[in-house]
Every structure is written in C-alpha cells, then in structure tokens.
Amino acid sequence: MATAGEEQQLPLIKLYWLDNSRSQRIVWLLEELKAPYELEIFHRNKQTMLAPPELEKVHPLGKSPVISVAAPGSGEPLVLAESGLMTQYLCEHLPEGKRLVPARWKDGLEGRIGGETEGWLRYQYFLHYSEGSLMPILVMALVVSHLKSNQVPFFVRPITAVVANRILALFVFPNAKRHLKFIDGQLATSGGRYLCGDALSAADILMSFPLIAAKDRWDDMGSWEGGSWAKAHPRVAEYVERLEAEEGYKRSVKKIEAVDGKFAAAQ
C-alpha cells in the first residue's frame, strides 16, 4: 500500500470525457490504477452526433478520449490521445499498472528476440487490435445503420435502406463473424478467463468498449448459427459478461452516472 508521501507523487490526471465515446474504458483504467483524476465533460451535437468544437482546444483532432498528465510541481501537462498510447503510458508510470500488464520475459531470455511471454505478446497485440481491427467493423455498422434511420428523408429511405442492407450483408456481417470467431479462439487458448491469461489486463479493458457496445447489435447484422451471436460464440458472450461484472467497470459506470446523470456504451 502506498504511503502518504507516495500518494503525493502520483500525477495529476484529467480525462476529457465525451458521451457515447470510447472514453468510458479510460475511466475504468483509471479506476483500476487507483489514480486520482478528474473528468471534464463534453457532449455531442444531438443532430450531427459530432464532438463539440471546444475539444479542439485540448487536441487538434477534437476527439475523445484525451488525457492530460502532469507530475506534481511540473510545468505544462503532457497531453495524450489514442487509447492504446495513454494505456501504455499510464501503466508504465503508475504503480498499480504493473498488475495490468503480463510479465514480459521468459526466465533466462530477458532482452532476446522471441524471449517474450505469450501473455505479454497477446497484451501488446490486443492493445492495437481493439482499435485497428475490431473498432472499424463497429463504426461501419453504426454509420450504415443510420442509412435506415429517421435521419434519412422519408422519400429516399427505401433506397438507402437497400444500400445499407447490402453493405451489411456483403462486408460488415462477414467481418463480424470472422472477428468473433477469432476472439473466441483467443479466449480458448489464453490459458485463463481473459485474453492474456487468468488475470485482467489493460488490454481487456480496451477490448471492453467494442464488445460491450456491439453486443446488442451483432444480431441485427445477419443470421448466426444457433439463432444469435451469443449462441454461436458462448465463450465470447461469457467474456463480455465477465467484463461487465468487474468491480472496476461497475465503478466507472457509477462515476459517469454521478457526473453526467446517465451512461450508454454507444448510440
């Protein structure tokens, strides 16, 4: 347990939080890291669903999540964007981060190519996979679904709905099936209850957003073996339930509800 002096050395962290964004999992990460932090709340434009222009003052891309990290007594805080980068940075610099990262080296193979443990390699892979491979499928599904929504003028909606269904059938759904099959296989071979072994890692926290946000959407994309994605891939469904049951996840939801009155993984 950290002493009072050690607590004072923890950095000052601010998370610029946006509703219906990937920033919730960074709240979960900060809860797991037991780091003092504050939230600055931003809301999307209700018509366009775009982030407010004020976020551009924090980072030029005007997106969330973004964090600022300042050592006590230091000058300008360090501003970090991209979930993978801020996750790696915080886990490397905060004491509690060690338990969220699998051991890197096999005994006697420290510093050698190929000397890394399978758990660590999985951890590194899923830090990037969650954003680089899995999230684009969810984003595509969300964008395409709007072609069938009331946001499209009534007289052209039948046409856009046909286009949307075609995209879902030919591109989104086949990729969704491929990714869930892949994740299922990774869980089957991880040697534990999580993607990198038997302990929760920061990679699991990053993976939580696309999986939780999409759990009520997969079935709308196409026909699954057994009648639903959860029946087709019960191991993944159990994993999603396990993530939602984590105390840190539940604390993060309560934190957001306390400061913003509501919480939703995604629109």
C-alpha positions in Angstrom: 0.0 0.0 0.0 1.3 3.4 -0.9 2.4 5.8 1.9 1.1 9.3 2.2 4.4 10.6 0.6 4.0 8.2 -2.4 0.4 9.3 -2.9 1.6 12.9 -3.2 3.9 11.8 -6.1 1.1 10.5 -8.3 0.5 12.6 -11.4 -2.4 14.9 -11.8 -4.7 13.4 -14.4 -7.6 14.9 -16.3 -9.7 12.9 -18.7 -11.7 14.9 -21.3 -14.8 12.7 -21.5 -17.3 12.7 -24.3 -20.7 10.9 -24.2 -21.1 7.8 -26.3 -17.4 7.5 -26.9 -14.5 5.2 -26.1 -13.5 7.4 -23.1 -15.5 5.2 -20.7 -12.9 2.5 -20.8 -10.2 5.0 -19.8 -12.4 5.8 -16.7 -12.3 2.1 -16.0 -8.5 2.0 -16.5 -8.0 5.0 -14.1 -10.2 3.2 -11.5 -8.0 0.1 -11.8 -4.9 2.2 -11.5 -6.3 3.8 -8.3 -5.1 7.2 -9.6 -6.6 10.5 -8.6 -8.3 12.0 -11.6 -10.9 14.5 -12.7 -13.3 14.5 -15.6 -14.2 17.3 -17.9 -17.5 16.5 -19.6 -18.3 17.2 -23.2 -21.5 16.3 -25.1 -22.1 15.5 -28.8 -24.2 17.7 -31.0 -27.6 16.0 -30.9 -28.3 16.5 -34.6 -24.9 15.6 -36.1 -23.5 13.4 -33.2 -20.2 15.2 -33.7 -18.0 16.2 -30.8 -18.2 19.9 -29.8 -15.5 22.3 -31.2 -14.3 23.0 -27.7 -12.5 19.7 -27.7 -10.2 21.0 -30.5 -8.7 23.3 -27.8 -7.5 20.2 -26.0 -6.3 18.2 -29.0 -6.3 19.3 -32.7 -8.4 16.4 -33.8 -11.2 17.4 -31.4 -11.9 13.8 -30.3 -12.1 11.9 -27.1 -10.7 10.2 -25.1 -7.8 12.6 -24.4 -5.9 12.9 -21.1 -3.6 15.4 -19.6 -0.9 14.2 -17.2 1.1 16.4 -15.0 3.7 15.5 -12.4 3.3 17.4 -9.1 5.2 20.7 -9.4 5.8 20.4 -13.1 5.0 22.9 -15.8 2.8 22.2 -18.8 0.9 18.9 -18.6 1.5 16.1 -21.1 -1.5 15.7 -23.4 -2.1 12.2 -24.8 -4.6 11.0 -27.4 -5.2 7.4 -28.7 -6.4 4.9 -26.2 -3.5 2.5 -26.7 -0.9 5.1 -26.1 -2.4 6.5 -23.0 -3.0 3.0 -21.6 0.7 2.0 -22.2 1.9 5.3 -20.7 -0.2 5.2 -17.6 0.5 1.5 -16.9 4.2 2.1 -17.3 4.3 5.1 -14.9 1.7 4.3 -12.2 2.5 1.7 -9.5 -0.8 -0.2 -10.0 -0.1 -0.5 -13.7 2.2 -3.5 -13.1 -0.7 -5.8 -12.3 -2.5 -4.9 -15.5 0.4 -5.9 -17.7 1.6 -9.6 -18.1 5.2 -10.3 -17.3 7.3 -9.6 -20.4 10.2 -12.0 -20.3 10.5 -15.8 -20.0 13.1 -16.7 -17.4 16.6 -16.6 -18.8 15.5 -15.0 -22.1 15.4 -11.4 -21.0 16.1 -8.9 -23.8 16.2 -11.5 -26.5 14.1 -11.7 -29.7 11.5 -14.3 -29.1 12.1 -14.2 -25.3 8.7 -12.6 -24.6 6.0 -14.5 -22.8 2.8 -15.4 -24.7 0.8 -13.3 -22.3 2.8 -10.1 -23.0 2.7 -10.6 -26.7 -1.1 -11.1 -26.5 -1.3 -7.9 -24.4 0.6 -5.9 -27.0 -1.4 -7.3 -29.8 -4.8 -6.6 -28.3 -3.9 -3.0 -27.4 -3.6 -2.4 -31.1 -6.3 -4.9 -32.4 -9.1 -3.3 -30.4 -8.7 0.0 -32.3 -7.0 -1.1 -35.5 -9.1 -4.1 -36.5 -12.2 -4.5 -34.3 -13.5 -1.0 -33.9 -13.7 -0.2 -37.7 -16.3 -3.0 -38.0 -18.4 -1.5 -35.3 -18.0 2.0 -36.7 -19.0 0.8 -40.1 -22.1 -0.9 -38.7 -23.1 2.3 -36.8 -22.6 4.5 -39.9 -24.5 2.1 -42.2 -27.4 1.8 -39.7 -28.0 5.5 -40.0 -28.9 5.0 -43.6 -32.0 3.2 -42.4 -32.9 5.6 -39.6 -35.3 8.5 -39.4 -32.4 10.9 -40.1 -32.7 10.0 -43.7 -35.5 11.8 -45.6 -38.6 9.5 -45.9 -38.8 9.5 -49.7 -35.2 8.2 -50.2 -35.1 5.9 -47.1 -36.2 2.8 -49.1 -33.2 3.3 -51.4 -30.7 4.0 -48.6 -32.1 1.0 -46.6 -31.4 -1.3 -49.6 -27.9 0.0 -49.8 -27.4 -0.3 -46.1 -28.6 -3.9 -46.0 -26.3 -4.8 -49.0 -23.3 -3.3 -47.2 -24.2 -5.2 -44.0 -24.6 -8.5 -45.9 -21.5 -8.3 -48.1 -19.0 -6.6 -45.8 -20.0 -5.9 -42.2 -21.6 -9.2 -41.2 -18.9 -11.5 -42.8 -16.2 -9.5 -40.9 -18.2 -9.5 -37.7 -18.4 -13.3 -37.9 -14.6 -13.6 -38.6 -13.7 -11.4 -35.7 -15.9 -13.1 -33.2 -14.6 -16.5 -34.3 -11.1 -15.1 -33.8 -11.8 -13.7 -30.4 -13.4 -17.0 -29.4 -10.3 -18.9 -30.4 -8.1 -16.5 -28.5 -10.1 -17.0 -25.3 -10.0 -20.7 -25.8 -6.2 -20.7 -25.9 -5.3 -17.9 -23.5 -4.9 -20.3 -20.5 -7.3 -18.3 -18.4 -10.5 -16.3 -18.2 -9.2 -13.3 -20.1 -7.5 -12.7 -23.4 -4.0 -12.7 -22.0 -4.3 -15.3 -19.2 -6.1 -15.7 -16.0 -5.8 -12.1 -14.8 -7.5 -8.9 -16.0 -5.1 -6.9 -18.2 -5.3 -3.3 -19.6 -5.8 -5.0 -23.0 -9.1 -6.5 -21.7 -10.2 -3.0 -20.6 -9.5 -1.6 -24.1 -11.4 -4.6 -25.7 -14.4 -4.0 -23.4 -15.7 -1.0 -25.4 -16.2 -2.5 -28.8 -17.5 -5.8 -27.4 -20.0 -4.2 -24.9 -21.1 -1.5 -27.3 -21.8 -4.1 -30.1 -23.4 -6.9 -28.0 -26.9 -5.7 -28.8 -26.0 -5.0 -32.5 -24.4 -8.2 -33.8 -27.7 -10.0 -34.2 -29.1 -7.2 -36.4 -26.3 -7.7 -38.9 -27.2 -11.2 -40.1 -28.2 -14.8 -39.3 -26.0 -16.5 -36.8 -25.6 -20.2 -36.2 -27.9 -21.2 -33.3 -30.0 -18.0 -33.8 -27.8 -15.4 -32.1 -24.2 -14.3 -31.9 -24.2 -15.3 -28.2 -25.2 -18.9 -29.0 -22.7 -19.0 -31.9 -19.9 -17.8 -29.6 -20.9 -18.5 -26.0 -17.3 -18.2 -24.9 -17.2 -14.5 -26.1 -20.6 -13.9 -24.5 -19.3 -15.1 -21.2 -16.3 -13.0 -21.5 -18.4 -9.9 -22.1 -20.5 -10.7 -19.1 -17.3 -11.2 -17.1 -16.0 -7.7 -18.1 -19.3 -6.1 -17.2 -19.2 -7.8 -13.8 -15.7 -6.4 -13.0 -15.8 -4.1 -10.0 -13.7 -1.6 -11.8 -16.1 -1.5 -14.7 -19.0 -1.0 -12.4 -17.2 1.8 -10.6 -16.5 3.5 -13.9 -20.2 3.4 -14.8 -21.2 4.8 -11.5 -18.6 7.5 -11.8 -20.0 8.6 -15.2 -23.6 8.5 -13.9 -22.6 10.6 -10.9 -21.1 13.4 -13.0 -23.3 13.2 -16.1 -26.5 11.6 -14.9 -26.5 8.8 -17.4 -24.3 6.3 -19.2 -24.5 4.5 -22.5 -21.7 2.5 -24.1 -22.7 3.8 -27.6 -25.6 5.1 -29.6 
